[in-house]
Amino acid sequence: MPTVSVVEAKSHLSELLAKSAYNNEKFIITRRNKPLAALVSLCLLYTSDAADDEYSVLGWVGGGGWVGG
C-alpha cells in the first residue's frame, strides 16, 4: 500500500480522494515516517471486517454520529 506524508496528503487531497473513491486505491498517511491513518474508499470500508466494529464509520454514517461517542 503506498504511503503519503501528511504534507503531501494536504497538498494533493482532491487527487488522493478521487483515486480512493473511483479506483479503490488505498493510502497510508504518515507523519515523520510513522503510519498515522489510512485513506480507503467507502466501498472497501463497507466490505471490510472493520465494518462490523461498533465504532466503525458505518456506525457513524448510519446513525448520524459516533456510536458510543
C-alpha positions as CSV (number, residue, x, y, z in Angstrom):
1,M,0.0,0.0,0.0
2,P,1.5,3.4,-0.9
3,T,2.4,5.8,1.8
4,V,1.8,9.6,1.7
5,S,3.1,12.1,4.2
6,V,0.6,14.4,5.8
7,V,2.1,17.4,3.9
8,E,1.6,15.5,0.6
9,A,-1.9,14.5,1.5
10,K,-2.8,18.1,2.3
11,S,-1.4,19.3,-1.0
12,H,-3.0,16.6,-3.1
13,L,-6.1,15.7,-1.1
14,S,-8.5,16.0,-4.1
15,E,-6.4,13.7,-6.2
16,L,-6.0,11.1,-3.4
17,L,-9.7,11.2,-2.7
18,A,-10.5,10.6,-6.4
19,K,-8.1,7.7,-6.6
20,S,-9.5,6.2,-3.5
21,A,-13.2,6.7,-4.4
22,Y,-13.1,5.8,-8.0
23,N,-10.2,3.3,-8.3
24,N,-10.4,1.8,-4.8
25,E,-6.8,2.7,-4.2
26,K,-5.7,2.7,-0.6
27,F,-3.1,5.0,1.1
28,I,-1.3,5.1,4.4
29,I,-0.8,8.6,5.6
30,T,2.3,9.1,7.6
31,R,3.8,11.7,9.9
32,R,7.6,11.6,10.4
33,N,7.6,8.3,8.5
34,K,5.2,6.6,11.1
35,P,1.8,5.4,10.0
36,L,-0.9,7.8,11.2
37,A,-4.1,7.0,9.3
38,A,-5.4,5.2,6.2
39,L,-7.4,6.5,3.3
40,V,-9.8,4.0,1.7
41,S,-12.9,4.2,-0.3
42,L,-16.2,3.7,1.5
43,C,-16.9,0.7,-0.8
44,L,-13.8,-1.0,0.6
45,L,-14.6,0.0,4.1
46,Y,-18.1,-1.4,3.9
47,T,-16.9,-4.7,2.7
48,S,-14.0,-5.0,5.3
49,D,-14.1,-6.8,8.6
50,A,-13.7,-3.4,10.3
51,A,-17.2,-2.5,9.2
52,D,-18.6,-4.9,11.9
53,D,-16.9,-2.9,14.6
54,E,-19.4,-0.9,16.7
55,Y,-17.0,2.1,16.4
56,S,-16.6,1.9,12.7
57,V,-17.6,4.5,10.1
58,L,-20.7,2.5,9.4
59,G,-21.9,3.3,12.9
60,W,-21.3,7.0,12.2
61,V,-22.7,7.1,8.7
62,G,-25.8,5.1,9.6
63,G,-26.5,6.6,13.0
64,G,-25.8,10.3,12.4
65,G,-23.0,10.4,15.0
66,W,-20.3,8.2,16.5
67,V,-21.7,5.1,18.3
68,G,-20.7,5.4,21.9
69,G,-19.3,8.9,21.4
